[in-house]
Amino acid sequence: MKKDVLVSISGLQYEIDKEEAVEVISVGEYYNRNGKHYVVYEEILEDMEGTTNCTIKIAEKQIDIIKRGASNVHMVFEENTKNTTYYQTPYGELQVGIYTTQIKVTEEENKIIANINYGLDINYAFISDCQIQLKISSKKMGSDTL
């Protein structure tokens, strides 16, 4: 995998009567250290000033998403485990519970795809079942690989 990458993060939130989709595409930097994949990129969110520095760490059985800046959070996705964290936003702090039911990572020469299925609760109240797909691909391959 090349150092310069394209990062696509798409998510679905399954609510009782609808699905809500979100997608972020950004450029970033990839590196591999001690058998773990790391991707660092910046995220600019609508309705918020400033940027958020993001790091994704993909290990064999765990994926971490760390955000610092306009919002702050360290989300840990670990199969069949519930992890709790605090999500700091400009509007206040939320306690977030993440119960990961499945992680599937597919590695190719110039692409990594990770699918995560999890349940989400906020301040101890179940919100919905969710799915995230992370696609990291070498930038030279072009956006058609995402």
Phi and psi in degrees as GROMACS dihedral restraints (atoms count N, CA, C in turn):
[ dihedral_restraints ]
;  ai    aj    ak    al  type     phi  dphi    fc
    3     4     5     6     1   -75.4    20    10
    4     5     6     7     1   161.9    20    10
    6     7     8     9     1   -69.0    20    10
    7     8     9    10     1   -43.9    20    10
    9    10    11    12     1   -85.0    20    10
   10    11    12    13     1   124.9    20    10
   12    13    14    15     1  -133.7    20    10
   13    14    15    16     1   161.7    20    10
   15    16    17    18     1  -102.3    20    10
   16    17    18    19     1   137.2    20    10
   18    19    20    21     1  -119.0    20    10
   19    20    21    22     1   125.6    20    10
   21    22    23    24     1  -122.4    20    10
   22    23    24    25     1   124.7    20    10
   24    25    26    27     1  -122.8    20    10
   25    26    27    28     1   114.9    20    10
   27    28    29    30     1  -121.2    20    10
   28    29    30    31     1   142.2    20    10
   30    31    32    33     1  -137.6    20    10
   31    32    33    34     1   150.3    20    10
   33    34    35    36     1  -125.5    20    10
   34    35    36    37     1   136.6    20    10
   36    37    38    39     1  -115.8    20    10
   37    38    39    40     1   118.6    20    10
   39    40    41    42     1   -93.9    20    10
   40    41    42    43     1   104.5    20    10
   42    43    44    45     1   -98.6    20    10
   43    44    45    46     1   174.5    20    10
   45    46    47    48     1   -55.2    20    10
   46    47    48    49     1   -45.2    20    10
   48    49    50    51     1  -118.0    20    10
   49    50    51    52     1     7.2    20    10
   51    52    53    54     1  -162.0    20    10
   52    53    54    55     1   165.5    20    10
   54    55    56    57     1  -112.5    20    10
   55    56    57    58     1   136.3    20    10
   57    58    59    60     1  -116.0    20    10
   58    59    60    61     1   122.8    20    10
   60    61    62    63     1  -105.9    20    10
   61    62    63    64     1   144.1    20    10
   63    64    65    66     1  -137.4    20    10
   64    65    66    67     1   141.2    20    10
   66    67    68    69     1  -143.6    20    10
   67    68    69    70     1   136.6    20    10
   69    70    71    72     1  -126.1    20    10
   70    71    72    73     1   131.1    20    10
   72    73    74    75     1  -124.0    20    10
   73    74    75    76     1   132.1    20    10
   75    76    77    78     1  -149.6    20    10
   76    77    78    79     1   166.3    20    10
   78    79    80    81     1   -97.5    20    10
   79    80    81    82     1   151.0    20    10
   81    82    83    84     1  -156.7    20    10
   82    83    84    85     1  -172.9    20    10
   84    85    86    87     1  -121.0    20    10
   85    86    87    88     1   137.5    20    10
   87    88    89    90     1  -112.8    20    10
   88    89    90    91     1   142.9    20    10
   90    91    92    93     1  -152.7    20    10
   91    92    93    94     1   158.7    20    10
   93    94    95    96     1  -119.4    20    10
   94    95    96    97     1   126.5    20    10
   96    97    98    99     1  -137.4    20    10
   97    98    99   100     1   126.7    20    10
   99   100   101   102     1    53.0    20    10
  100   101   102   103     1    39.1    20    10
  102   103   104   105     1    78.9    20    10
  103   104   105   106     1     6.1    20    10
  105   106   107   108     1  -112.0    20    10
  106   107   108   109     1   144.1    20    10
  108   109   110   111     1   -92.9    20    10
  109   110   111   112     1   135.3    20    10
  111   112   113   114     1  -125.7    20    10
  112   113   114   115     1   138.1    20    10
  114   115   116   117     1  -132.0    20    10
  115   116   117   118     1   129.5    20    10
  117   118   119   120     1  -119.4    20    10
  118   119   120   121     1   131.2    20    10
  120   121   122   123     1  -155.0    20    10
  121   122   123   124     1   167.7    20    10
  123   124   125   126     1  -107.3    20    10
  124   125   126   127     1   144.0    20    10
  126   127   128   129     1  -123.0    20    10
  127   128   129   130     1   131.8    20    10
  129   130   131   132     1  -111.7    20    10
  130   131   132   133     1   120.7    20    10
  132   133   134   135     1  -101.9    20    10
  133   134   135   136     1   141.3    20    10
  135   136   137   138     1   -63.2    20    10
  136   137   138   139     1   150.9    20    10
  138   139   140   141     1    68.1    20    10
  139   140   141   142     1     8.5    20    10
  141   142   143   144     1  -132.6    20    10
  142   143   144   145     1   142.1    20    10
  144   145   146   147     1   -85.6    20    10
  145   146   147   148     1   150.1    20    10
  147   148   149   150     1    84.1    20    10
  148   149   150   151     1   178.7    20    10
  150   151   152   153     1  -116.9    20    10
  151   152   153   154     1   165.3    20    10
  153   154   155   156     1  -121.9    20    10
  154   155   156   157     1   126.4    20    10
  156   157   158   159     1   -84.2    20    10
  157   158   159   160     1   126.1    20    10
  159   160   161   162     1  -120.1    20    10
  160   161   162   163     1   143.1    20    10
  162   163   164   165     1  -130.9    20    10
  163   164   165   166     1   131.8    20    10
  165   166   167   168     1  -113.0    20    10
  166   167   168   169     1   129.6    20    10
  168   169   170   171     1  -119.9    20    10
  169   170   171   172     1   120.3    20    10
  171   172   173   174     1  -111.2    20    10
  172   173   174   175     1   114.2    20    10
  174   175   176   177     1  -111.6    20    10
  175   176   177   178     1  -176.0    20    10
  177   178   179   180     1   -61.1    20    10
  178   179   180   181     1   -45.1    20    10
  180   181   182   183     1  -123.7    20    10
  181   182   183   184     1    12.4    20    10
  183   184   185   186     1  -149.6    20    10
  184   185   186   187     1   141.7    20    10
  186   187   188   189     1  -126.5    20    10
  187   188   189   190     1   128.4    20    10
  189   190   191   192     1  -110.7    20    10
  190   191   192   193     1   137.9    20    10
  192   193   194   195     1  -122.2    20    10
  193   194   195   196     1   117.9    20    10
  195   196   197   198     1  -117.5    20    10
  196   197   198   199     1   128.0    20    10
  198   199   200   201     1  -125.2    20    10
  199   200   201   202     1   134.3    20    10
  201   202   203   204     1  -136.4    20    10
  202   203   204   205     1   130.9    20    10
  204   205   206   207     1   139.4    20    10
  205   206   207   208     1  -121.3    20    10
  207   208   209   210     1   -59.7    20    10
  208   209   210   211     1   -31.5    20    10
  210   211   212   213     1  -135.4    20    10
  211   212   213   214     1   152.9    20    10
  213   214   215   216     1  -130.8    20    10
  214   215   216   217     1   129.0    20    10
  216   217   218   219     1  -164.4    20    10
  217   218   219   220     1   152.0    20    10
  219   220   221   222     1  -128.9    20    10
  220   221   222   223     1    99.8    20    10
  222   223   224   225     1   -94.9    20    10
  223   224   225   226     1   132.1    20    10
  225   226   227   228     1  -116.3    20    10
  226   227   228   229     1   121.3    20    10
  228   229   230   231     1  -108.5    20    10
  229   230   231   232     1   113.7    20    10
  231   232   233   234     1  -136.1    20    10
  232   233   234   235     1   120.6    20    10
  234   235   236   237     1   -53.5    20    10
  235   236   237   238     1   133.5    20    10
  237   238   239   240     1    60.1    20    10
  238   239   240   241     1    30.0    20    10
  240   241   242   243     1  -135.5    20    10
  241   242   243   244     1   142.3    20    10
  243   244   245   246     1  -101.4    20    10
  244   245   246   247     1   126.4    20    10
  246   247   248   249     1  -118.8    20    10
  247   248   249   250     1   141.1    20    10
  249   250   251   252     1  -116.7    20    10
  250   251   252   253     1   140.7    20    10
  252   253   254   255     1  -146.5    20    10
  253   254   255   256     1   173.2    20    10
  255   256   257   258     1  -112.1    20    10
  256   257   258   259     1   132.0    20    10
  258   259   260   261     1  -108.0    20    10
  259   260   261   262     1   109.7    20    10
  261   262   263   264     1   -92.8    20    10
  262   263   264   265     1   120.9    20    10
  264   265   266   267     1  -121.0    20    10
  265   266   267   268     1   166.7    20    10
  267   268   269   270     1   -62.4    20    10
  268   269   270   271     1   -15.3    20    10
  270   271   272   273     1   -97.9    20    10
  271   272   273   274     1    -2.8    20    10
  273   274   275   276     1   134.9    20    10
  274   275   276   277     1   178.8    20    10
  276   277   278   279     1  -104.4    20    10
  277   278   279   280     1   139.2    20    10
  279   280   281   282     1  -122.2    20    10
  280   281   282   283     1   142.7    20    10
  282   283   284   285     1   -91.0    20    10
  283   284   285   286     1   125.0    20    10
  285   286   287   288     1  -117.4    20    10
  286   287   288   289     1   128.8    20    10
  288   289   290   291     1  -108.7    20    10
  289   290   291   292     1   132.5    20    10
  291   292   293   294     1  -125.0    20    10
  292   293   294   295     1   114.0    20    10
  294   295   296   297     1  -107.4    20    10
  295   296   297   298     1   103.9    20    10
  297   298   299   300     1   -83.9    20    10
  298   299   300   301     1   124.5    20    10
  300   301   302   303     1   -99.6    20    10
  301   302   303   304     1   -26.8    20    10
  303   304   305   306     1  -155.8    20    10
  304   305   306   307     1   137.9    20    10
  306   307   308   309     1  -128.5    20    10
  307   308   309   310     1   129.5    20    10
  309   310   311   312     1  -132.9    20    10
  310   311   312   313     1   121.6    20    10
  312   313   314   315     1  -117.4    20    10
  313   314   315   316     1   128.3    20    10
  315   316   317   318     1  -116.6    20    10
  316   317   318   319     1   124.1    20    10
  318   319   320   321     1  -111.6    20    10
  319   320   321   322     1   132.1    20    10
  321   322   323   324     1  -124.3    20    10
  322   323   324   325     1   178.1    20    10
  324   325   326   327     1   -59.0    20    10
  325   326   327   328     1   -44.0    20    10
  327   328   329   330     1  -121.9    20    10
  328   329   330   331     1    21.6    20    10
  330   331   332   333     1  -156.2    20    10
  331   332   333   334     1   143.2    20    10
  333   334   335   336     1  -127.5    20    10
  334   335   336   337     1   130.7    20    10
  336   337   338   339     1  -122.6    20    10
  337   338   339   340     1   127.4    20    10
  339   340   341   342     1  -124.4    20    10
  340   341   342   343     1   128.5    20    10
  342   343   344   345     1  -112.9    20    10
  343   344   345   346     1   131.5    20    10
  345   346   347   348     1  -127.5    20    10
  346   347   348   349     1   128.4    20    10
  348   349   350   351     1  -112.3    20    10
  349   350   351   352     1   132.9    20    10
  351   352   353   354     1  -156.5    20    10
  352   353   354   355     1   159.2    20    10
  354   355   356   357     1   -98.9    20    10
  355   356   357   358     1   143.4    20    10
  357   358   359   360     1  -120.8    20    10
  358   359   360   361     1   129.2    20    10
  360   361   362   363     1  -126.5    20    10
  361   362   363   364     1   149.3    20    10
  363   364   365   366     1  -125.4    20    10
  364   365   366   367     1   126.0    20    10
  366   367   368   369     1    50.1    20    10
  367   368   369   370     1    46.5    20    10
  369   370   371   372     1    70.0    20    10
  370   371   372   373     1     7.2    20    10
  372   373   374   375     1  -107.6    20    10
  373   374   375   376     1   126.3    20    10
  375   376   377   378     1   -63.6    20    10
  376   377   378   379     1   131.5    20    10
  378   379   380   381     1  -102.6    20    10
  379   380   381   382     1   -55.3    20    10
  381   382   383   384     1  -174.4    20    10
  382   383   384   385     1   168.5    20    10
  384   385   386   387     1   -85.8    20    10
  385   386   387   388     1   142.9    20    10
  387   388   389   390     1  -135.6    20    10
  388   389   390   391     1   163.4    20    10
  390   391   392   393     1  -141.8    20    10
  391   392   393   394     1   135.9    20    10
  393   394   395   396     1  -122.3    20    10
  394   395   396   397     1   138.6    20    10
  396   397   398   399     1  -121.8    20    10
  397   398   399   400     1   123.0    20    10
  399   400   401   402     1  -104.8    20    10
  400   401   402   403     1   127.0    20    10
  402   403   404   405     1  -122.7    20    10
  403   404   405   406     1   121.9    20    10
  405   406   407   408     1  -120.4    20    10
  406   407   408   409     1   121.8    20    10
  408   409   410   411     1  -136.8    20    10
  409   410   411   412     1   149.6    20    10
  411   412   413   414     1   -57.2    20    10
  412   413   414   415     1   133.6    20    10
  414   415   416   417     1   -62.8    20    10
  415   416   417   418     1   -35.6    20    10
  417   418   419   420     1   -64.2    20    10
  418   419   420   421     1   -19.7    20    10
  420   421   422   423     1   -74.5    20    10
  421   422   423   424     1   -20.3    20    10
  423   424   425   426     1    94.8    20    10
  424   425   426   427     1   165.2    20    10
  426   427   428   429     1   -72.1    20    10
  427   428   429   430     1   -14.6    20    10
  429   430   431   432     1   -68.5    20    10
  430   431   432   433     1   -11.3    20    10
  432   433   434   435     1   -83.4    20    10
  433   434   435   436     1   -16.4    20    10
